[in-house]
Amino acid sequence: MLQYIIGAIIGIAIGFGIGYIIRKKIAEAKIKSAEDAAAKILVDAKKEAEARKKEAVLEVKDEIYKLRSESDREMKERRSEVQRMERRAIQKEETLDRKIEAFEKKEV
């Protein structure tokens, strides 16, 4: 009878020991899984941040290109307008010169 009690106590102790080890392994596996998931989330977040940064840089470059193109177009328009005004001023000057010559010839 004593042997059965001792056997039962040893069986219970071994059962607790095995249960403890199994529980510890399961907890370690869950912790490892959580750490892996956290690491993946961190890697994904870094990739997403890098992608957004690249997208923002491209948008800024595109905006700079558009502004530069618009500025160049406006400069061309202004140059053209200035040249047109210069030609007009030269024509008026030439017209005045001809009128002055004509007037001087009449007086002579």
Secondary structure, DSSP 8 states (H G I E B T S, - for coil): -HHHHHHHHHHHHHHHHHHHHHHHHHHHHHHHHHHHHHHHHHHHHHHHHHHHHHHHHHHHHHHHHHHHHHHHHHHHHHHHHHHHHHHHHHHHHHHHHHHHHHHHHHH-
